[in-house]
Amino acid sequence: MRESLLRRALNRTDATALNPFGYTFKIVNNLIVADKPFVNPASVWDPLYADDERYGRTKLFVWDAKTNGELWQLFNGGKIGVASGAELRWESYDDKRPLYSGMNPNGSGKDFPYLRDGDNDILALSPNVSIAAAQTVYAFYSEVALPFVTTANGKPRVDGLELTLAARFEDISIHGQTTKPKASLVWKPAPWLKLRGSFNESFRAPNLVQTSVTSLQRSVAATDAYRSEVTALATDGNVNRLVFRQGNQELKPETAQSWVAGFAVEVPKIKGLALTFDYWRLNQNAVIDNIGAPGTLSRDELYLDLAVQKALAAGTPINQIDLGSGTANYQGYRTVTRKPVTAVDRAAYDAFNARQPTNATKRAPVGEFVSLVDNYVNLGGRDLEGYELGFQYRLPKTKLGQFTVRGESTHYLRREDKAEEDGPVLNTLGKNGRADWRANASVSWRNGAWSSGWFTTYYGSFVDTSAATTEVIYKALGRPRYISEYYDNGVIRYVLRVEPVVMHNTYLAYRFSRSAHPWLRGVTVRGGVNNVFDTEPSISDETQGTGYLGGVANVRGRQFTLDISRQF
């Protein structure tokens, strides 16, 4: 519906005027009262509607050439393997909308209040500026495998030794050039043991959307966590906030270095049993991220709490700490804008601090939220560290068929983010969806044309920092398990503990043999059940009102599937 046409129809007084009340009115004893039910005719409603059109297109042209093969023999080892190639890639992105649907034409403000500059004319649809962008990428890469020792020339404690070296060069028209290396080494001290390690550097350029979105005004629901706990005002709770969403033409390419070391063991004397272990470490720089309005206010809360604790540790009384609200010296997150602190604000924070048993939970005053910029940014860096465990056991085949058991688990030891080069290093592990442990296990069975399997996933516990309470309430409730006393980068918080999730899937399949009816030859029928026990996702505080965090668990409940396929 066109907003300007709706406003004009509401302002008219002739037969084409829109009556939004559903009644006609009359005056009785100098009072306006409802008279008769009224329905606006189609001749009034129909002209108010318009089609909302959006033209979106991406184009991709790729040309590449590849070659691979073997060269001469490396000393007494195997033959040197070589692979190389070149690639040319051109891509474009167009996202366009007609006038009034995307944006009102320039000068529309002269027709205020029917039209406004910097806005569009479609109800319940945010304004959007048309985008057109393109880039060209040239790439060259090469890889060489150097098998110093193979089974043919193995020696004691050296059953195999191979070094692989690789490099990739890219020239991106809007981001410049880069060259990244990779190296890996595999050593087999025994036929049943493989030791492996690798190092590589990587590069990821921003995509065309991340660099091309013009600043647009949005209204996004988010909680001002730093103030809401203090004031308990509805305006500081989960309400719509003024947000400026935009791309960032100053984005730099994201770079990373990773190290991996581990081993694989085919357990002697237990045929079919294999174990794996890999330790890994990843260092990312100029990480491209968009944390959204809720995430920005959550980070703003943390920055303010850290600034308060630093000032308290330096001996500054809580009522003398100035966080620069409403000024260029604001000590919260840099994309958040606030009003200056008022006397009412100071009174609310004084009352809150008087109820706190220790300095650890006290807060210095800040003014009301004004707006924030929600754009793509280069984080200062990110460090991740952990290890992975795995096993596979293919049991001996029997009359009952072949059983195989597999399992994998990942344990994150460290996840640290640095939002800005001169900002604090923040531990983000164990909160807001970033669980320490993740794992899966499966059992599969095959006997002739029949096969079946059971797959289980585990997603560990974490805390949700947007659902917070106070120490006083936590203790008054008897320290319940669903509230976690969480040490958040030097600040103690009492937040919601999101329980771990375990989910199960299963399937049963039958493949018809060549001797079956001609219509059934090569046909496989597979039936399955996802989320066998109809497990619900763990409760978490999400601004979308879903009550769960996406990506952690299957939220669709138990599902039955039937798949019929045929190979020709």
N, C-alpha and C positions, 0 to 999 in steps of 0.2 A: 504494500500500500504506500502511495506517495504521501509523505508527511505534509508537504505544502498544499496539496489538493484537499487533504483532510482538514487542515486549518481554515482554508478558504470556505469549504462547505459548512464548517461550524459557525463561521462568521456571517454567512448569508442569511437573509430574512425572507427570501422569496420561496417559490415552490421547489427550488433545487437545494434548499438548505438541509443540512443533516441534523436530525434530532437524535442525540446520543442517549436519551433517557428512557425511551420505550413508552412514553406517555405524552399526551398533550396536557396543557395546564390551563387553569382559569383562576380568576380572582374572586374570592369569596370573603366578604367582610374585611377587605384590604389585605387579605392573605393569599399567597400563591399556593394552590393545592392541585393535586393530580386530578385530571378529568377522565380521559379515555385512553386505553392502550393504543399504541401507535407503532406501526412497522414502516420503516423507510422503504420506499419503492426501489426496485432495481435501477431505475433511472438516476437515482441519487448515489447508490453504492457503486455501481459498475464503473463510472468514470474515475473513481478514486484508486483503482487498482492498476498496476503496471507490472510488466515482466522484469524480473531481476536477471540480467544476463551476465555471464562471466566467460571470457575467452581465455583458456589456458592451453599452452602448447610448449612442449619441450622437443628439441631436435638434437639428434646425436649422429655424428658421422665418424666412423672409426676405420682406419686402414692400418694393418699391421703385417709384419713379415717376421717369420721365425725360422730358426735353423738349429739343429742339434745333431750330435753324432759323437764318434769316438776318434781320438787322435792316437798317437803312439803309446807304447807301453811305458809306464813309469817305473824305471829301474826293474826290479823283479816283481813288482806289484801288478795291479790291473791296468787297463787302458784308461787314459785320461778322457773324461767325459766333458763335453762343452755344449752349452746352449746359449744362444743370444738372439736378440730381436730388436725391432724398432716399431714404434707406434705413433700414429698421428690421430689426434682426437679433437673434433670441434663440437661444441655443444652450445645450445642457446636456450633461453628461458623467457617466455612471454606470459604475462598475467595481466589481462586488460579487462576493463569494464566500461560501459558507456556512461556518458554524463548523467548525473543525478543518481545512478546506481552506485558508481564508484565514488565520485566526488562531484559536488556542485560546481558549475562553471565559475570562473573568476568574475568577481563583481556581484555575486549572488547576495551578498550582505546588504545591498541597496534595497532588496525586497524583504528585509527583515520585518516581522517575525516569521514570514512564510518560508524563507530560505536563509541559510547562513553560510558564510565563507568557512572553508576548512571542514565542512561536514558533507554528508550526502542526504538524499531525500527519500530513502527507503526506511520505513519503520523497522525497528529491532534488527537493523543491519549496520555494522560499523563501517565507517568510510574507509576506502582503500584506494591508494594511488596505483596507477598502472605501472608495470615494471617490464623493461626489456633489457636483457643482458646477454652477453656471449663471451666465450673464451676459447682459445686454441692451446692445445697441449702437445708438445713433442716429447717423446720418451725413447731412451735407448737403455738396454740392459744386457748383462752378460753374466754367465755362471760357469764355473769350472770345478769339476770333482776330481780330486787327486787321491786315488786308492793306493796308498803306500804299501799296505799289506792286505792280502786277501786270503781266502782259504787255501789257495794254490801255493802260496809261499809263507804260510803262517809259521810263527816261531813260538817258543814257550812264553806264555803270558801275553802274547800278541797274536791273537787269532784273526784280527782285522784292525785296520787303522785307515781312516779316510778323512781328509780335510776338504771342505767345500768352501769356496770363496765366490762372492757375488757382489755386483754393484748395479745401481740404477740411477740414471740421469733423467731429469725432467726439466723442461722449459715451459712454464705456464705464462701465458701472455699477460695476465693481470697480477701475477705474484712473483715473477722472476724465476731463477734457476736454482736447482738443488741437486746434489749427488749424495746418495746414501749407500753405505756398504753393509755386507752381511758375511758372517763367517760361522762355520760350525765344524765340530770335530767329534768323530765317533771312534771309540776304542773298544775292542772286544778282547779283554784279557783271557777269556775262556769262551767256548762255544755257547754256553748258557748265560753269559753275562755281557751286557752292553752298557758302557758308560758314555754319556753324551753331554755336550755343552754347546752353546751357541751365543753369539752376540750379533745384534743388528740395530741399525738406525732406521727410522721411518719418518715419513713426511706426509702431512695431509693439509691440502689447501682448503680455504673456505669455499663453500659452494656459492652459486650465483644468488641464491635467496638470502644467505647470511650477510652478503655485502651490499645488497641492492634495495632493501626495504626502506622506503621513506618513512620518516617519523609520523606515526598515526596515534590519535587519541583513543584510548580504550577504557572500559570500566570493568575491573576485575575484582572478584571477591577475595579478600585476604584479611588476616587478623594482624593488628599492630601489637605484637606479642609483648614488646617492652612496656607499653602503656596499659594494655588491657588488664594485666595482673594487678596493676596498681589502682587504676581508676574504676574498673568494672563498668565503665560506660559502654553503652551500645555502639557508640561511634568509634570506639577503639576495638570492638570485636570484629567478627567476620562480616564485614559490609563491603560494598563496592567501593573500590579505590580508583583514583585518577591515575592512569598508567599511560606512559608514552612508549609505544612499541616501535622499534626501529631496527634496521640493520646497521652495520658498522663497516664503512669503507676503509677504515684503518686497521681492520683485522689482519693479523699476521698468520702465516701458515703454522700449523701445529707440528711440532717435532717430538721425537721420542727415542729413547734408547732402552733396550731390553736385554736382559741376561737370563739364560736358562741353563741349569745343570741338573743332571739326574741319571737314573739308571733303569734298565729293564732286565728282569731276571726270569728265565725259564727254569723253574725250580727243578733241580736234578732229582731223579727217582720218583717224581710225581708228574707223570706225563699229562700235558694239557694245562698245567697251572703256570700262569705268568703274573708277575708283580711289577709294578712301575712306581717310580717316585721322581718328581721333578720339583726343584726349587726355582722360583722365578722372581725377578725384580724388574720393575718398569718405572722409568723416569720420563715424565712428559713435561714439555715446556710450551708455553704460549697456548695452553689447552683452550680450544674453542668451546664455549659453553653458554647456555642460556638458562638461568636459574629460575626465571619466572617471578611474578609479583610475590606470591607467598614465600618463595625461597629467598627473595631479596629482603623482605621484612624479617625473616628468621635470621639471616646473616647480619642485618642491622642490629637486632637484639643482641647477638653475640658480641659484635664489635663494641656496643655500648657497655655491656657487662664487663668486658675485658678492660675497657678504659676506666670504669669505676673501680674495679679491683686494683688496678695499677695505681690510681690516685690514692686509694685508701692505704695501700702498702707503703706509699711515700709519706704518709702521715697527714694527708688532707682530710679534714672532717667531711662527712657525707653531705652536709648542708652547704658546703663551700665548693663543691665540685661543679665545674662548668663544662658541659659537654658540647657547647657551641651551637645549640639548637637555633635554627633560623639564621645562622651566619656561615661564612665561608670556612670557618674553623670547626665545622661539625665533625664529631669524632665517631659517628655511626658510619654505615655503608655509604659510599660516596654518591650513589645514584638516588638516594632518598633525600627529599626536601621536607623540612618541618617548619612550623611556626615558632617564633620566639617563646620562651617560657613565660607564663603568666602567674599572677599571684594565686589563682585557683589551682594551677598545676603544682606550684610549690607546696600548697597546703595538702594536696592529695598525696604527694610523695613523702612529706613529713609524717603524715598519719601512717602511711604504709611502713616506713622505716622504723617507726616507733614500735611496730608489732613484730619486727624481725628479731630473733634471738641472737643472731651473730651478724657480723659485717658481710658474711659470704652471700647473703641474699638481699642486701640493701641496694637501692637504686637511686641515682641522681636524676633530677627532673629533666625532661625534654618536652617540647611543645607538640601540639597536635600534628598529625600527618597531613601533608599537602599533596605530594605527588611523588612518583618515582619513574625512572627511566628503565625500561625492561628491554635491553638490547643484547646482542651477541657480543661477548667480550673474550679477550685472551686472559685466562687466569695466569698468575705468576708461575705456577707449576703444580704438578701432582706426582706423588710417589706412591707406588703400590708394591706390596711384597707379600709373598705367600708360598704355599707349596700344594702340590696335588698328589694324591695317592690313587692307585688303581689296581685292579686285579681282574683276571679272567681265568675261569676254570672250565675247560671242556671235558666233561666226565667221560669215562669209557663208554662206548656205544654198547647197548644191550638190546634185548628183545623189546624192551619198552620204548626204545628210540634213543635219540641223542639229546642230552641236556647240557646247557651252557649257562654258567652263572657269571655275571659281570657286575662290577661296582666301581664308582669313581667318587672322589670327594675333593673339595677345594677348601683350604683354610687360609683366610686372609690374615696376615700378621700386621699389616700396616696399610693405611690409606690416609694420606695427608694432602691437603689442598692449600695452596697459597693464592688467594684471590688477586693480589697485586704484588708487584715486585718488592715493594716496601711494606707489604702487609704482614700480618701474623700468619704463622703456619698452623693450620687448623686440622685437628684429627676428626675425620668424618666417618671412621669405621664404627660399626655397631649402631648406627642411627639412620632413620629415615630411609629404610629399605636396603641398607648396606650391611648385610649380616656377615658375621665372622665365618660361618660354616654353610656350605651348600653341598649336597650329595645326591647321588642316584644309584639305584641298583636294579638289576633285572635278572629274570630267569626265563630262558627260552627252551622250547622243546620241539623236536622234529622227528616224525616217524612216517616214512613214506610220503604220501600226499598230504598228511596232516601236519600242522604246526600250530604252536600256541606260545603265548608269552605273558609275562607279568612285569610291569615297570613301575617302580616307586621313586618318588622324588622327595627330597627334604630341603626345606628352606629355613634357615636358623632364625633365632630370635633377634630383635633389634628394638630400639626405643624410637618413639615418635615425639620429636621435640615440640611439635605444634600443639600437643595435648599436655599441658603443664599445670601443676598446682603448687602449693607452698609447703614448706617443711611442717608448718603448724597443722595443716589439714592432713598431710601424710601421716603424722604421728597420731592425730586424733582418730584416724580411721584404723589404727592398729597396724601400721606398716603393711598394707595389703600387697600381695604378690604382683598385681597388675600395675602398680606404680613402682618405677625404678628410681633409685637414688643414683643419678648418673653424673659422672665427673666430666663435664663438657669444657675441655680446654681451659681448665683452671677455675671453672664456675660450677658449683653444685646445683643441679636441677632435679626436680621431682616430676618425672614425665611418664607417659604411658608406655608400658612394656607390651610390645606386640609379640604374641606367642608364635613359636615355630609352627610350620605347616608341613604335614605329610600327606601326600596324595598318591593314589594308585590308579593305574590304567591296565587293562588286559585285553587280549584278543584271541580269537580262534580262527584258523584259516584252513581251507581245503583247495588243493589244485587238482583239476581233472587231468587224467593221463591221456596219452595219444590214442589209447584204445577206446576212449569214451565216444559218445555220439559226436558226429562232426561239428555240431553247434557248440559243444562243450569243450572241445580240445583246446588246451592252452588257457582255459578260463580258471581264474582264482576267485573264490568267494571268501571274503574276510569280514567277520563280525567282531565288534569291539565295544567295550564300555570304558569311557573316560570318567575319571573321578568316581571310582566304583562305590565308595561309601558315602557319596554325596556330601563331602566335607566342605564346610563353608570357610572362606578366607578369614584370617584373624582380623579383629576390629582395629582400625586405625583412624586417625582424624584427618580426613582429606577435604580440601576446600570444594571439590566437585560434589560433595554430599553423598558420595558412594559408600563411605564407611569402611573402605578397604584400599590398600595400595596396589595399583595395577602392576603386573609383572611379577608379583610374588607368588600368586596361586591362581588356579583355575577358578574363576568366579561364576562360571555358567552352570554349576551343579552337575549332577550325573547326566551323561550323554551316551546314547546308544548309536553306534555307527554301523553301516553296512556298505561294503565296497566290493564291487564286481568289476574285474578287469580281465583283459584277454591279450595274450601275446600272439602276434602274427609272424 
